[in-house]
Amino acid sequence: MSLFGRRVPVPAIAAAALLMLLAAMLPALSSTPAREITLVARGMAFYLADDPATPNPEIVVRAGERIRVVLRNDARGMAHDFAVPAASAVLRPIQWSESDDVVFDAPDAPGAYAYECRPHRLMMRGTLRVR
């Protein structure tokens, strides 16, 4: 094969293409997977999917940890969203029987940070505890 007027072996071109592909995929291959937390909006409270008895639970995460919050809306007739203002994490409002997710990094500084449903923040709010 000829490249810029020089004869280049096909295996060398294939090796160069493979290296470029691996270099392009490196960020995706090396990123830390997000820890998934599923919240259910029911009535005027959030519940963890595996704990339907505790309203607006404290969620404990590590500083800087990548988090994927999946919100499922089980509240018929109400739209709910999810936001962690300190982490600039915002999920669009979802209707009954819908679900959506938001991925964000927990704040780097340990402490207590609010999470909330913005339209119902007086009742639907909890604490994201960063350790």
C-alpha positions, 0 to 999 in steps of 0.5 A: 500500500502507498501512503504519501508516496511511500510503500507501507506494509499493510500490517503496519497500517493495521497496527497504527489504526489499532493503536489509534482506536485503543487511544480513543477508547482509553478514557472510557476504559479507565473511568470508574463505574458509577455506583447505582442508587435507585430511588422511588418517588411515592406520594411525597417522599423518596424511598430506596428501592430496597427499603420501602419503609424509610422516607427520604433516607440518608444516602452515604457516599465517599468523597468524589465517588461517581454516583448514578441515581435512578429515579422511578416515579410511583406517584400517580398523577404527580411529576417528580424530579431529583436534584443535588444542588451542591453537585450540580446534579439535576434530573428532569421531571418525570411522570408516573410510571417513568424512570430516568437517571442522573450521573454525578460525582459526589462533592470532594469535601465530607459533609451533609448535602441536600438532595430534593425534588425541586417542586416538592422540596418542603417535603421531599428532601433528604441528606447525601452524607459524604464521608 
